[in-house]
Amino acid sequence: MSRGWEMECVRRIEADVQRSADTHLVPMPWPGFPGITLYLKDESSHPSGSLKHRLARSLFLYALCNGWLREGRPVVEASSGSTAVSEAYFARLLGLPFIAVMPATVSVQKQRAIEFQGGRCHLVADPTQVYAEATRLAREGGGHYMDQFTYAERATDWRGNNNIAESIFSQMAREPHPVPAWLVCSAGTGGTLATLGRFVRYGRHATRVCGGDAEHSVFFDHYLTRDPTLTLERGSRIEGIGRPRVEASFLPDVIDAMVKPVDAASFAAMRWLSSRLGRAVGPSTGTNLLAALACAREMRERGVQGAIVTLLCDSGERYRDTCHDLTWCQAQGMHDAALERAVHASLDGGAESPPWRLAGVLSAARSSS
């Protein structure tokens, strides 16, 4: 195989990085938590529209430098949507066919975004079968299965090279609390949490890292038990986060705490933040916000001031016909007016007893603080 093709592909990706500005860090003072400022790292402004743009770029560079990609051969990925959108972007940049293997429940907007980038959607009824189907399609087509769930934590250079953690600390340098008390991120592959946790340790920062999980997902239980055999027979209802099996890229030892809100509460938090920002955000950002709320409570209980940084993962426009449609949410059992009011009151004023579950809130962090 010609090394010239690989070299040209790396050049194209690096040129794309140079054309792209960093994402914004948006401060949001919290009236219910005096002295504590929430910052949103707005990853929706990437060219492919989500946090997964960083992962896709790293995965393509990793695969190229390992000699796994071939000119004209397809790239295949198992995804719940956003990673596939971003990988389709980079496949198009390199002139490679792209196939996204996704649960049939993935939003139509995400499917259209993949097709807009020149990719093809291959839908499966059973979310637990995306891995096997992606492997089959790559094998039969002579292509490469990117396998984000295995390679996410190792493809990213967690020491620096403009990863998301390095970007956050650089942007926080002139803030009142330049070293965040908490970094908060929900778990999809686990790769971003791994990058945050490793970078914090590498930089010798006092910052702690909190992971968020969805209802129908094994990550939280794996964090508590370290049992790698945990599985579920259904997938997460929050696209982009939560998995029915323990993924290789999820590294519990680099996380200081985890929070697992009920999904309906994450949807309510998503709507609260959308109304405060004046633009729609996705449901995984709602999960992040509730995990950040738990961290803020922990700080307030200890009388600590400081900063919490979490991620605005993607735009709510991708969920216009699902998560942001109350009729759809009610049909899915994902909207309750009383719960909505309680979540909003808690986020507005830091109410102490919301009627929703935050299982094991920060117990690991408290024992180590």
N, C-alpha and C positions, 0 to 999 in steps of 0.2 A: 504494500500500500504506500502511496506517495505521502511523504511527510509534508510536502508542500500544501496539500489540502488541509491537514490538521493545523499547520501554522497559519493559514489564511483564516480558518474558523476561529482560532484563538484571537487573532487580530481583530476580527469583526466584533467579537464579544467585548474585548477591551475597548474598542472604539465606541461601542454602545455605552459602556460605563462612563467614558469621558464626556459623552453628550448629555448624560443624565445628572441632574442636581441631586443633592441629598434631600431626604424627606424632612418635613417640618416637625418641630417639637412644640406642641401647643400647650401652654399652661392653663389650668382651670382651678382657681381658688375654690376651696370647699367651705361654705359657711358653717356647716356642722362640725368642722374639724379645724378650729383656729390654729394657725401655725403649720398646717400641713397643706402642701400644694400638690395637686395631681397634674402630671404631664402626660399628654397623649403623643406618642410617636406615630405620625400619620403616614402609614405605609400605603394608603390608597392612592398616593400621588405617583407611584412608580408607573413606568410606561405600560405595563400589563395590569396595573390596577390593584395590586395587593402585596402584602408581606411576602408572598411566595415568589415574587420576582427575584429576591435575593437568593432564595433556595434554588430556583431553576437555573440561574446564572452559575451558581457554584456546582450544581450537578452536571451541567453541560461541560464546564471546564474540567471537572474531575473525570468525566467519561472520556473527553478528548485526550487528556494527558495520560490516561491509562490505556489509550489505544482501543477503546471499546466501540467508537462510532465509525461508520463507514459511509463514504460518499454515496448518496442515492438510496441508502438503506433506511427503513423506518425506525423512528424512536417511539417506544410504547411506554405509557405510564398508567399506573393505577391511582386514581385520585377521586376526591369528592368535588372537584371543580376548580378551585383557584390555582392549585399547582399546575393543573393541566392547561389552564389559560396561559400561565406564564411560560410553561415549557413549549406550548404551541408558538408563542412569540419568538423564542430563541430558535426553535426548529425552522421557523420561517426565515429568520435571519441567516441561517446556515444553509437554506435550501433543502432541508430534509423533510420527508413525509412524517406526519405525527398522528398517532392514534391515542385517544384518551379512553381508558376503560373506567367507567363510572357507574355508581348505582343509578337505577332508572329514576330515582326520586330527585336527582340533582336539578336545580332550577333551570328553566328554559333560558333565562338570561345568560347563565354560565355556558350552556351548550352553544348558544349563539356566539358568545365571545370566543370560544375555541374555534368555531367554524370561521369566524371573521379572520382569525390568524392563520387560516389555511389548514387547521387540524380536522380530524374526523372523530366523532363521538361513537363509542361502542358501549351501549348500555346493557347492564346486567340486572336481573330482578333481585338476586341475593347479594347484598353488599359484601358478605364474607367471601365471595368468589372472585372479587376483582383481582386478587393477586394471581391466582391460578390462570385466569383468563388472559391477563396481561402477559404472563410467561408464555402461554400457548401462542398468542398472536405474534410475539417477538420471535419465537423459535420458528414458526411456520413461515414468517415473512423474511427471515434472514436478517432481522433487525436487532435492536438492543432494548431490553426492558430496563428503564432508568432506575426503578425501585427506590423511590424517595424514602420509604419507611426503613430501609436498611442503611442507606448511604447519607441521609441528611446530616447526621452529627459528624461524619468524617469528611464530607466534601467541603465544609466551610472552614476557613482558616480562623479558628477561634482566638488566636493571639492578636490579630489585627487585620490588616489589609482591607480596611473599610467594612468590617462586619457590623452588624446592627449594634452590638454592645459598645464597640469603639466609637461609633457615631453618637450614641447616647451620651457617653461620658464627655466627648468633645463638645457637644452642644450644651451640656450642663455646666461647663467650666466657669461661666460668669453669673450663674444663678445664685440666689441667696444660700442654697444648700447644694453645692456642686457635686457632692457624692450622695446619690440617692439612698434613702433608707431601704427602699424595696424596689426591685424590678419585677414586674408581673406580666406573665404571658400564659395563655392557654396552650394545651398540648395537642398538636396535630400529628406530626411525626415525632415530636420531641426534640427536633434539631435546634430550634431557636432557643428553647430552654437550656439545652446543652451548651450552646454558644454563650449565653448570658452567664450561666454558672461557672463555666471554665474561665471566661474573661475576668470575672470578679475575683476569682482566686489568683489568677495569673497577675492581675494588677494590685493584689494585696488590699483590696477595698473592703470596707466594713459592710458594704451593701449585702442584703439578703435577697434571695430569689424565691418567688412564689409562683407555683403553677396552678392553672385552673383546669378543671375537667368537666366534661358534659355528663349528663345522666347515664346514657347507655354507652359506657366506656369503661375499660379496665384499668386505665392509668392510675386513678386514685387508689384503688384497692391494691394495685401492684406496689405503689409507693408505700403503703402501710405494711404489706406482707412480704414484699420482694418475691412473690411467687410468679415465675415466668410462664407458667402454663395456663394462666387465667384466660378464658375466652367467653364471648357472648354470642348468641345466635342472631343478634340483630345489630344494625349499625346505629351510629349517633344521629340524632335529629338536628344537630347543629352542624351544618356543612363546614368542613375544614378542620374541625377539632373532634377529639374522641375517637377511639378505635375499639373494635371488638376483640382484639388480641394485643398482647404486649409486643410492641415494635422494638427492633434492635436499636433504633436511634433515641429511644427514651431512656435517659440515664438518671435514675432517682437519686443517686448519691451526690449529684451537683445541685440539687434543689433543697432549699431550707424548709419549705412548707408547701402544702397543697390545699386547695379549696374546691369543693364540688357543689355548686348550687343546683337547684332543680332547673330544668330547661325553661320552664315558663317564666321563672324569675330572670333568667338571662335575656329572654325576649323583652320583658318589661324594662330591664336596664338598658337594652338597646334602644327602645323607644324614648326613654328618658334622655339619654345622651343625644339622640338625633334631634330632639326638640331644643336642647340647650345649644347645640352647634349650628342649628339651622340647616342641616343636611343629614341625609340618612346614612347610618353606619350598619354594618352587618352584625349577625347574632353572636359571632365569636367575640366581638368587641364588647358585647353585653356581659359575657362570661368574664372577660378580663376586668371589666369595671366592678363586678361584684367581688372578685378576688382582691382587687385594690381596696374596696370598701372594707373587707375583712382586715387587711393590713393597716388601714387607717384607724380602725377601732383598736387594734393592738397597740398602735403608737399612742393613741389618746389615753388608753388605760395606763400606760407607763409614763404619761406626761412628757412624751417625746415630740419634738417638732422636726420637720424635715420634708423631704420630697419623695413622692412615689411616681415611678414612670411605668406606664403600661402602653399597650399597642392598640392603635386603631387599625385593624387588620385589612379591611376592605370597605368599599362603598356599599350602602344599602340598596343602591340601584340594581344590584345583582339579585336582590331578593324582593323586588317590588311586588311580584305576584304571589309571593309566599309569606315570608316572615313579616313583611310590612303591610300585609292584607289581613285585617282583623277577622274577616269572614273565614279566610283560610286557617288562621290561627285557632279560631273557635272550633272549627271542624276537626282540627288535629288535637284538640284538648290542650292547647298551648296559650290560652288566654282566659284569665279570670279577673273580673273587675276589682274585686277586693284585694287580690294579690298585687295587681297593678298599682293600686293606690298605696299599699304598704311598701312596696319596693321604691316607689317614687318618693314617699315620705322619708324613707330611710336614707336615700341618696341625697335628698335635699337637706335634711336636718340631722342625720346621723342617729336616727332612732335606734334604741337598744334591742328591741325584741320584734324583729320582723317575722311574720308567720311563714318562713320558708327555711329550708335546711341548708346550713353551711357545715357539712360534716367534718369533724376533726380540725376545726379552724385553727391553723397556725400552731398546733400543739407541738410539732417538732421544733419550730422556731423558738417557742417559749422555753423549751427544755434546754436549748443551747445558748440562750441569751443571758 
